[in-house]
Amino acid sequence: MSYYTYILKCADGTLYTGYTDDLDKRLTVHNSGKGAKYTRSRLPVVLVYSESHESKSDALKRELAIKSMSRKEKLELIGKEKE
């Protein structure tokens, strides 16, 4: 089974980072308003970045590392210079 770390762009322009074992399902859940509390009031969300990991532990560690990045660093990670 693969696990994923992902970044979503919310309707208000903010970025949300999470992890999952099913990207399509998780994106559907977020956009249905039943996802994370943070994204519920910032719909719709769009997947802008994802990484695959072999273990849940690796995905969680990467999620934490991305969450500790500045917005500028996250934008560089997803391949955008500024927003």
Phi, psi and omega in degrees: 000139177260151175238154184229142168254136186219160174235132177250145170259123181274163181302331180273006178091353179283165180247141179235134179244138178207186176221158181197169172253001179211097185299313182299314180296317182295320178296320177298317179297315178302311184287346176277353181087008181251009180276212181299147180304322181300318185278340184304323182263010183233035183276152358279164176245153181231134176289122181244349182197143173207153176228145178261142179225150181279339181226155177298321180301315179296318180296318179294320178297318180292321176303313180298318180297317180293319179298335180276353179284156173285165177301318179301315179296321178296318178296322176295320179299318182274001173090023177240139181282319178200163183218000000 
